[in-house]
């Protein structure tokens, strides 16, 4: 499928631009109307750069200073401070500061999506100071180039941050300093300035040892009084201080390269990244929002980096400095599959594999040694044991549903057998272990927790038997294992147990308002999570095509989203995907419009403190409007709002490993192009008006299974064009005009 896209022109229309960059006063003071956890306004207007491991939020730090708030995804405290931290937390690193000599009169900033480069201009009473900055795509090095005119010049420095838990800012404590690392050490080595933050760890016997280091190394090269470049490397070593040598080597390598050559290799990576797929819609706000999220994903995480946590490389003052598994991780990766950016999704399965032994150890307190489990929060190493008998059991299965979508997007049987199957099997062993047969003959689950639904004794936990969160994931997991077992011809000895679950697991608890939280817990108070509705979205175990569920689904969504007071941004992105699944494009757009009020100008988001998953999940809402693939069927343009008259998308990745492109013109499907990457059966609802026509290198066998639903004998590597009426004159995919 040919893209007719001038990528630089197309993406530059969605650059993040600040025409009047200002300092607003820094961190907010706690007031009755604003919790002190809230990020400073400057952070919500900042330009963010990253290479999947290191990054910076570029923001005003004072009327005269511009700060690069540095971050690295694997820099964590080595102590879990009981009563303060939920798990071993991420910790701050420090800030690079840029100050002009003169007094700033005007200041602008722009984040280029196409080049993944931030630029800015300061106009002062001494002249101008222009700068540009990248987080290099291929090495862990930030670069800040500046040029000045008149009598202006740049002053550059580093302000270290103490590498302690950010939660110390929010939790009252009387903590002994022996449990905290020393402040960062500043020194110069080989002509490079270095800041070394060592860490401490408490042993089982109560002794405290020094362990690991995070190192920031920076070097400024001045070509003249009006031109300089600052190179910044951030390195981390967990058990020793080898990060010092790593940071120095990076600086040495970077400074030996021609700056323009470095920029060229950086840009080349990004220019290869974007064309994996394409989307253009007439609502330019949401088109821009979509592409900003594609930029944000690749800036925040790569295939060989830690799991994307709540912040990515843009950690700031935060009450949530870690990895949350009861929605956050799952939503962060939600869009990578249809967007055809599976290398990003690789970081999820890669870390689950890498720390599989930790997942097994997490399950041992439940009473089995062949399980896998993860609590609500974890460290970067996924250490998160089950310490409460009636807590959240579905978090790992939900994450594995993302991995299942990764597999379904490739149909790679080696991936399924060697990587996904062992983890999914172990996670289902937990449910098999705790389930029991009741007097009614059904299999039941004991008290577990539907994520963060408030209870009388705990504001984020209300244990209930037969929680719908766990019933849905138990049912889905056993179904997926049976599918894999049959496909791979494994003859797994647990096959009959899984079939028993599908046959005998108790029905989902419901009442007059729809799906309940659990057997004895109705959905009675406003709550941001939609965990009790996972069987509808994203698992698609129940759907509106099933007569027994059609009205129940609509009633459940309405009851949940209409209870106001506890909803957050991701409530509306979840509701938007649900409305799209029901085929209601206008309501989907209405929910997205509600979601906009939660966003900062730079597309970031916070719930008391910043969290990254919610804006990322909005990209999946756009996907759901243009293409859905569940129930072994691809649905084209299933939920287009009435006001969107033209749409184009190219190479979206559908389950079954199909690359799908399509164009919507004058309010109807003009054509669809499908390429089979794996030879899986193709069942599609192309949403064409009139009899289906096909075109390709051969005559295809087409069977209409039901009105508007077709099976097509598309083989691996083949491409078919679907249309109605006369053959479209032009098949290329490119940008569409505004509303």
N, C-alpha and C positions, 0 to 999 in steps of 0.2 A: 504494500500500500504506500503510494507516494504521498509525502507531506509537502504541501505548497506553503511553506512557512518561512518568513524572514524572522528567524528566532530572536535576533537582537532587537528588532523593531517591536515584535510581538510582546516579548517579556519586559522591555523597558517601559511599556505603558503601565506596567504593574509594579514598578520599582517603589520602594518605600521612601518617600521624600518628606523632609522637614525643611520648609522654606524659612521658618523662623525658629531656630533651635534656641531654647531658653532653659535657664535653671529655675526650678520651681520651689526650691527650698530644701531639697533632700528628703530624708526619711520623715514620714509623718509622725507627729506626736499622737499618742493614744488618746482618743476622745470617746465619748459615749457613742458617737455616730461612726467612728472609724477605728477598727481594731488595729493595734500596732503591728500586726503581722503584715498588713498591706504593703505591697512594694511601693517604692517611691515613684512619683509620676514620671520622673526622668527615665526610669527603667522601661516603662510602657511606651516611651517614645524613642527608645534607643535603636541603633542598628546592630543586628546580631550577625556574627560571622563564626564559622566553625568548619572543621574538617572531619567530623565524626568522633574525634577524640578530644581535641583541644578547641577552645573558642574564646570569644569575648563578646560582651555586650558593651557597645560604645555609647556613652551617655554623658550628659552634663553632670559634673561633680561639684561645681561651684560656678559663680558667674564668669570666672576666668579659666576654669580647667575643664578639659575633656578627658574622660576616664575610659580605659579599656578594662572592664571588670573581667579578670581572667578566670578560666575554668578548665578543668580536665576531668573526664568522666570517671576515671578510676581512682581519684584522690579522695581517700576516706580516712576518718579517724580509725585507730586500731583498737579503741576501747568502746564498748557499749556501756554508756553511763546509765545504770539502773535508775528508774524513776524520771529520767530525762529523755533518753533515746528509746525508740522502739526497736531499732536495730543499729548496727554500726553505720554512722551517718557519713554523707559527703561533708567536706569541710571547705571553707574559703581558701583562696590562694593569695590574692592581692590584685593591685591595679596599676597598670601603666598610666601615666598622666602626661598630657600634652598641654602646655601653656604658651601663649604668645607673649612677646615682650610688652606689646601695647595693650591698651584697654579695648576690649571687644565692643564694636558698635553694631555689627550684624553677623549672623552665623547661620549657615545652612548645612544640611547633611543629606546624603542620598545612598541608598543601598541598591546596587545593581544586581538583579537576579541572574542575568545572563552571564556576567563575569564573576559573580559571587565576590563582590568587591564593594567596600564602603568608601565613600569619598566625602570631603567636606571643605568648606571655605569659611575662614574667619576674616572679616574686615575690621581693622583696628585703627586707632589714631596714628599708628606707625607704618601702616601699609596693609598687605594681605598675607595670610598664611593658608596655603592650600595643602591638603593631605589626602592620601588614599591608603587603604589597609586591607589585607587579606589574611585568612588563616589558610596557609598553603594546602592544597588538596592532596599533595603527595608526600609531605613531610610535616612533622609536628613543630611548625615554626610560624609565628605571626610576623608580619612585616608591616611597618608603618613608614611610609615615605612622606616627607614634607618639603614644600618649596615656598619661599617667601619673596615678597617684593618690598621696595622702599627700605625703611630702616627696621622692618619686622624680621623676626627670627623665631625659632622654636626652642623651648626648654622642655626636655623630656626626662622623666624620672620614674621610679618604681616605689609604690607604697605597699609593703607586705601586710598581709592579714594573718592573724594568729590562727593556726590550723586546728581549731576546736569546734565542737558541735555547734551549729547555728541555733540549736534549741536551747542553749544556755541563755540566749537573749530573752526567751519567753517563759522558761520554767524557773520558779523560785528554787534556789539550791544553796547549800552550804558545803560545796564540794572541796575536798582537799586538793591542793595543787599537785600532789604526787600523782594524781590520776590524769593530769593534763600535760601535754607536751610543752617543751620550752618554746619561747618565742622564736621566730625565724632568725637565723644567723646570716648577716650580710658580709660579703667579702668580694675581693677581686682576684681572678685567676686567669692567667694567659690573656690578659687584656680584656677580659669579659667580666662583667659584674654578675654576682650570683647571690640568690637568696635560698637558704636551705632550711626547710621545715622538717625536722625529725619528729617521729611519733613515739608514743609509749603504749605498752600493752600490759594489762594486769594478768598475771599467771594464775593458775588454779590455786596455788598456795598463798596467794595474796601479794606476792612480790611484783614489782613493776619493772619491766625491761624496756630498753630503747629498741625500736623496730622500724625499719624503712625510712624513706625520705621522699618529699616532693621538692623539686628544685626548679626555680625560675632562673634562667640565664638570659642576659640581654646585652646587646652590644650596639652602639651607635657609630655609624660611619658617616662622617661629614665630608661631602664633596666640595663644599664651599660654605660661606657664611649664610647662604640662602638655600642650601639644598642638603638634606641628610636622609638617611634611612636607618631605622631602628629594627633590629632583628630580635625576636623574643622566642625562646624555647621553654616549654614546660614538660618536665620529665617526672616520672614516678617509679619508685622501686619499692616493693612491698616488704621485703625481708632485710635488705641491706641498703647501702648508700650508693649503689651503682648509678642511680639517677644523676649524680653529679657528672660523671663521665658521659652519660647519654646526652645530657643537655649541652655540654660543651662541644661534643662531636657534632650535634645538630647545628649549633651556631657556626662552627668552623666550616661545615659543608655549605651552609646557606650563604655565608659571606664570601665564599670562593666563587659562587655563581654570579653571572651577570644578572642584575635585577630584572631586566626585560625578559631574559630567558626564563627566569623563575616564574614571572607573571604568565608567560606563554604556556608553560607546562601546567600551571594551575588552571588557567582558563580552558585549556584543551580537555582536562578532566571534566569540567562542568559542561562544556559544549557537547561532549559525548553523552553525558548523563541525561540531559533533558529530552532528547528525541526518542527515548524508549517508548513513549506514548504521547498522545496529544489530546487536549480538550479545549474547545472554544464554545462559549455560550453567549447569548446576547446581553445578559446581565453582567456588566463589566466589573461590578463590585465582587460578585461571587467567582467570576473567572479569575480575577486577581487574587482573591483569597485562596483559591485552589492552588495556583502556581506558587504563591508564597509558602504554602504548606509543603509542596514538593521540594522547594529550596530548603525549608527548615528541616525536613527529614534527612536529607543528605548532609546537612551541616551538623546535625545532632548525633548521627549514628551511622556506622558502616559495618560491613559484614564481620570484621574482626575486632569490634569494640565491645564493651560491656552492654548488657541489656539497657535499652533506653529507659532511664528512670524518670522521676518527676520533673527534673530540670534540664537534662542534657548538659551540654557544656556551659550553660548560662546560669549557674548557681548564684543566687543572691541571698539577701536576708530571707530566711525561710524556716517555717515550722515543719516543713515536710521534706527534709534533705535525704531522701532515700528512694527506694524502689517499692512501689505499691502494686500488689498483685490482685486486688479485688475489683479492678476495672481499669486502672491507669495504664498498665503495660499493654493490656489487650487493645484499648482504644488507640494507643500510640502507633501500633502496627496495623491498624484496621485497614488503611487505604493502600498499603504497599502491594497487595496482591493484584487487584484490578489495575492499578497504575503501572503494572509490569516492571516493578522495581524490586525484584525478589532478593537481590543482593543485600538490601537493607533488612529484609525479613530474616536473612541468614543469621544476623546477630542474635535473634531470639532463639532459634533452634540450636545455634552453636553454643550459646552459654548454658542452655538446659542440658546439652550433652556434656559439656566440659565439667559441669558441677553436678552430674548425675548422682555421684556418691553422696554429696551433701543433701540432695533431695531425698535419697534413701534414708540417710541419718535423721532428717527432719521427721520422717514417719515412724521412727522406732518408738517414741513415746505413746503412739496409738496402740502399739502392741504387735507390730509385724515388722519383719526385716526385709520383705520383698515389695514394699510399697514405695511411693514417692509423694511428697507433700510440700506445700509451701504456705506459710502464714500470710497475714495481711501485708506485712512489710518484710523486706529482706536486706541483707548486705549485698554488696556488689558480687560476692561469692555465693549468693543464694542460700546462705545459712539462715534458716528461719524455722526452727523446730515447732512441732505442735505441743504447746504448753497448756492449752485449755481443752478439756474434753468435749466441749459443746461449741466450738468456734467455727471458722470458715473452712470448709473442706473442698469447695469447688474452685478455688483460685487456680491451681495448677491445671485441672481439666479445662478450664476456660482458656487459659493460655495455649493449651495444646489444640484447642479448636482453631486458633490462629495458625498453628503449625499444620493442622489438617488442611486448611485452605491453601497453605504453601504447597503441600503435596498435590492437592487437587488442581492447582494451577500449572503443574508440571507433569503429573501422572508418572512420576519417576518411581518405579517400584523399589529401586535400591534405597532411595530416600525413605520410602514408607517402611521397608523391612528393617533397615539397619539403624535408622535415626528416630523416626516417630513411634513406631510400634512398641519398642521396649518401654519408652516413657509413658505412653498412653496405657499400656497394660499395667504398669506399676501403679499409676494413679487410680485406675479402676479397682485395683486390689484393696485400696483403702475403703472404698465404698462397699466392696464385697465383704470386707472384714467387719464393718460396723452395721450393716443391714441385718434385719431380722424379719422372721415371718410372724405376722400377727394372727390373732384369733379369727380375723375375717378372711384368712387365706392369702392375703396380699403380702408382698415384701414391703417393708417400711424402713425408714431411716430414723435414727434417734435424734435428739435435739442437736441441731446445728444452727448456724447463723447465716441469714441472708444479709449480704454486706451492708453494714452500717445502718440498717433499719433500727430506729431508736426503741429501746425497751424501758421498762420501769426502773431497772437498776443500772443500766448502762446506756449512755446516749448514742452509742454506735453498735449495739448488739442486743438482739432480742431472740434468744434461742427458741427454736420451735421444732417439733417433730415434723417430718415430711415437708421440709422447706422446699418450695418450688425451685429455688436456685439450685439445690443439690439434686432434686429429682430429675430436672431437665438435663443436667450435665451427666448424671449417672446413666440416664437413658441414651443420651447422644453418644457417650463414650463406648458403651457396650455395642451399640449399633455400628459405630465406626470400626471397632475391633472385629466384629463379625464380618464386615465388608472386607477388611484387610486380610483376615484369616482365609476367607474364601478365595479372594483374588490371588493371594500368594501361595495358596494350597499348603498351609502350615500345619493343619491338624492340631491346633492348640488344645491341650487338655482342659483348658478353661472354657472351651466353646460352649458347652452345655450350660455352664453357669451364666454366661452372657445371654444365652437364649432364654433362660429362666427369668432373668431380669426383665427382658423385653416383654415376656409373657405375663409376668406376675407383679411387676412393680405397681404400687398403688397409683391410682389416677391423681392428677394434679388437684390439690385442694382449691375449691372455688366457693364463692358466695354470690349474693345478688349484685355485687359490684365487680365481679370478674375473678381473675386469679388472685388468690390470697398470698400472703407472705409464707404461711405454713399452715399446718393442720389446725392449730388453735390460735393463729395470729392473723387477723384480717389486715388488709391494707387500709389503715384508718387515719394516718397522719401524712401530711405532705413530706415527701422524701425524694431526694435527688436521684438515687440509684433506681435502675429498672431491672434489678437482679431477679425479681419475681416473674419477669416477662421474658427471660432468656429463651424459653421454648419457642417463642415467636421470633424474636430477633436477639442475637444473630444466628441462633441454631436452626431456625426454620423447621422445627419438628412439627409444629402446628401452623396452619395457614388458613387464609380465608376461603380457599377452594374446598376446604373440608366443611360440609354443612354444619356439623356439630360444634365447630369452633368459630364460624364466621362472625356471629353477633357477640360471642364471648370475647373475642379479640378486641373488637371495636369498643365494647363496654369497658374492658380492662385498661386500654390505653387512655380513654377519656377520663376514667376515674382517677388514674395516676396523674396525668398531666394537668387536670383541672383543679387538683388540690394544691392551692398556692401556699407559699411561705417557705418551703424547703427545697425548691427547685434550684438547679445551677445550670451552667452553660451546657454541660454534656447531657443534661436531661433533654434539652431541645435538639441536640444533634441525634440523640437516640430516638426521640419522637419523630424527627424528620425521616430517618431511615424506616421507621415503622409505617409512617404515612405513605412513603414511597412504595413499600412492600404491598400496601393495600391499593396501590395504583392511583393515589390522590396527589397529583403534582402540585396543585394549588395549596393544599394543606402542608405539604412538604416545604414549600417556599415560605409559607406563613411561619412555620416553626423556625426555619433558618433566620427569618427576619427578627423573631424574638431573641434568637441566640446572639445577634449582632451587638445588643446592648451590654453583653458581658465582656466584650473584647477591648483590648487596649489599641491605640492607634497603630502599633507595630505588629498587630495580630496576636500578641501574647495574651495570657489569661491568668487569673489568680482566683483561688478560693481561700481567702485570708492571706495565703502566700502563693507565689507562682507555681503553677503546674502546667505541663506541656501538652498533655494528651488531648484536651478538649478541642483546641483549634485544629489539631491534626485530624481528629475524627470527623471534622466538617467536610474534609475531602471525600470521605466515603459517602456522605449524603449526596454529593454531586454525582458520584458513580451510580448510586442507587436510582437516581432520576434518569440516567442515560442507559444503564445496563445492569441487569440483575442476573445472577446464576445460582439458583437453588432448586432443590427437587429435581436434579439432573436435567434442567432445562435452562436455556439462555433466553432472557427476555430483553427485547430491544426497545428503547424509549418507553419504558413502562410507566413513567410518572413525570411527564413534562408539564410544567405550568402553562396555562392558556396563553400567557403573555410572551412565552418564548417561541418565536416563530421560526428561528433558525438555530441549528446546533450542528457541530461537527466533532467527531471524536475518532481517534485512530490508534490502533494497536493496544486497546485495553485487553487485559488478559482475563479470560473467562475460565471457570472451572471446567475441567476436561482438557485443558491446555489448548485453548483456541485464542488466537489473536483476532480481535473483532474491531471493525471500523464501521462507522455509519454516518449518514447525514440526514438531518431533519430540515425540511424546507417547506415554507408556507404552511406550517402546522401539521405536517405529516411526514412519514418516513419516505425518503427518496430512494435510498439504497442501503444495503448492508453487505460488507465484505468479511468473510470468515476464512482464516487460515488454520488448518489443523496442525499442531505441533507434535501430537502423539498418536493420532489415529483413533481417539476415543469416539464412541457413538455421539452423533450430533443431533440434539433435539432443540428446536428453536422456535420462538414466537417472534417473528420479525416485525410485527405491527405494521404490515403493509396494507394499503387499501386496494383491494382487487386481487385477482388471481396471481399466485406466486410464479415468477419467472426466474430462471437460473442461467448463469453464464460462467464458463470456465474452459479448461483445456480438454474437457470431455463432457459427455452428457451424463448428468447425475440422476440417480434414482431418488425420487422425492415421494414421501408418503405423508399425507395429511392425517395426523393421528386424531385430531379434534379440530374444530373450527379455529383457524389461524395458527395451529401448532403443527410443525413439520419435523419429520426425520429425514436426514439427507446422508447419503453414503459417502461422506467425505473422508478420504484416506490421508494418512500422515504425509505432510508436505504439500498437500493440495490446497488450493484456494478457490472459493466459490463466491460469485456475486449474486445477491438476491435483490430483486426489484419487482415492480408491477407496471404493466403497460409497456411503453417503449423503453428501449435501453437508454440509460442516462448518457448524455453527451460527454460529461466530465466526471471522472471517478475520484479525482484527487481530494485530499482533506486539507483544509486551511482555515484561517480565522473567519469568524462570522461577524456581521455588523452589530452595532449597538441596538438596544431596544428601540 
